[in-house]
Amino acid sequence: MNRRSFVQRLGVGAVGLSVLEFPVSAAAQAVPAAKPAAMPAAAAANRIGSNENPYGPAPSAVEAIARTSLTGNRYPGQWTQTLTNTIAEKFSVPAEYVLLSGGSGDILKAVVYSYASKTKPFVTGLPSYESPTRSAQHVGAPLREVALTSELRMNLPAMATKAIGAGLVYICNPNNPSSTVVPLPELTAFIEKVVKTSPTTRILVDEAYFEYADHPDFGTVVPLVMKYPQLIVARTFSKIHAMAGVRVGYAIAQPKTLETIKEYHSNSGMSVMSLAAANASLLDVENMEKNRAMAREVRRMTVAAFETSGFTVAPCDANFVFVNIKRDSRGFQEACRQKGVQIGRAFPPMTSWARISLGTMEEMEKAIPVFMAVLGAPPVQTASLDHLDRLPNELT
Ligand SMILES: Cc1ncc(COP(=O)(O)O)c(C=O)c1O
């Protein structure tokens, strides 16, 4: 089998041969021809429930996967270093400040295990991303959950008070499920305050949806890591980079802080393919901008559809919207599922709000009539909402 047919059998036949100028092992050449695996039945549903990116990984990332798959006999040390350096350069931090992970979920868990315990409470927003809360419960840490404000943003003043004497504060920004952000000046002031009033408390800022935020005062807290050993920032390739199934995430924090976290982090779960794909995707700014622009258009249309039908949508700065459907969201979720549209789970205590991820425009144009039918709202002509796209800021 030649290199071209091997790669075609990997299902990436579009990869140019220019990327295949490397030696192919005998074992690789002996890979039997395989039919592409059938997609599981669940994939046929309109999947807009897990905040995935519907557009697929960057072509440059797919190409990197194809290329490096043939070096899968080697441990991934070199790619670990390459991706670490690329991230460090992007954020202007030393490479020792970066910890890679097979998804950011493992980072969050390791941070909670490092700093929350039976005697060190865990502070979080309510509702917010639940996985760290579950980890905190697992270690028996007292929970200090702080309700979102009436604008569905993190209540930072209240969280600062709760942070006194706590082991860890978790700030999801943009917040999942509300899709709202806290502006950078407020978050900076919050971090400074917590460091001053409770210096042993750690602060974990989860920027999983960072690239989707359009709020003018939004920004990353990564530069503050240079100043504060208490601060840890988590990022993922699962969202804007469309690599949820590829599994890469990372933390940025001071080396001593990372040493502690590593006690609870396996540092495995990454392959030459995932690392090389992440590296290619991070360098592919053009593709990322394209993803961002497409998500923005879909978000505008989706928000307009709900608002035109009289439903309130939280200000949204992520790849999902949070809608007040004015009824139990579990029933709504199930009714949509039966009609082939899979949306997000319920987020207590806001059980009359539904979290809907942004699919492609085509997927949303199919999903919105389903939502309106289930909600008993008149059908919305999505094409007639086009004019709303041109009005500045009134929709988010
Ligand atoms: C806020 C937030 N953080 C982290 C994660 C985990 O992402 P991953 O483990 O895929 O990197 C998710 C997943 O949806 C999320 O919503």
The ligand as an SDF file (V2000), in Angstrom:
LIG
                    3D

 16 16  0  0  0  0  0  0  0  0999 V2000
  -16.8540   25.6100   31.3470 C   0  0  0  0  0  0  0  0  0  0  0  0
  -16.2460   24.3410   30.9080 C   0  0  0  0  0  0  0  0  0  0  0  0
  -15.0070   24.0460   31.3200 N   0  0  0  0  0  0  0  0  0  0  0  0
  -14.4040   22.9040   30.9690 C   0  0  0  0  0  0  0  0  0  0  0  0
  -15.0490   21.9840   30.1780 C   0  0  0  0  0  0  0  0  0  0  0  0
  -14.3470   20.6870   29.8680 C   0  0  0  0  0  0  0  0  0  0  0  0
  -13.8660   20.6920   28.5850 O   0  0  0  0  0  0  0  0  0  0  0  0
  -12.8280   19.6050   28.0700 P   0  0  0  0  0  0  0  0  0  0  0  0
  -12.5610   18.6100   29.1550 O   0  0  0  0  0  0  0  0  0  0  0  0
  -13.4780   19.0170   26.8750 O   0  0  0  0  0  0  0  0  0  0  0  0
  -11.5820   20.3890   27.7580 O   0  0  0  0  0  0  0  0  0  0  0  0
  -16.3420   22.2470   29.7050 C   0  0  0  0  0  0  0  0  0  0  0  0
  -17.0340   21.2880   28.8300 C   0  0  0  0  0  0  0  0  0  0  0  0
  -18.0760   21.4880   28.3110 O   0  0  0  0  0  0  0  0  0  0  0  0
  -16.9570   23.4570   30.0920 C   0  0  0  0  0  0  0  0  0  0  0  0
  -18.1870   23.7630   29.7080 O   0  0  0  0  0  0  0  0  0  0  0  0
  1  2  1  0
  2  3  1  0
  2 15  2  0
  3  4  2  0
  4  5  1  0
  5  6  1  0
  5 12  2  0
  6  7  1  0
  7  8  1  0
  8  9  2  0
  8 10  1  0
  8 11  1  0
 12 13  1  0
 12 15  1  0
 13 14  2  0
 15 16  1  0
M  END
$$$$
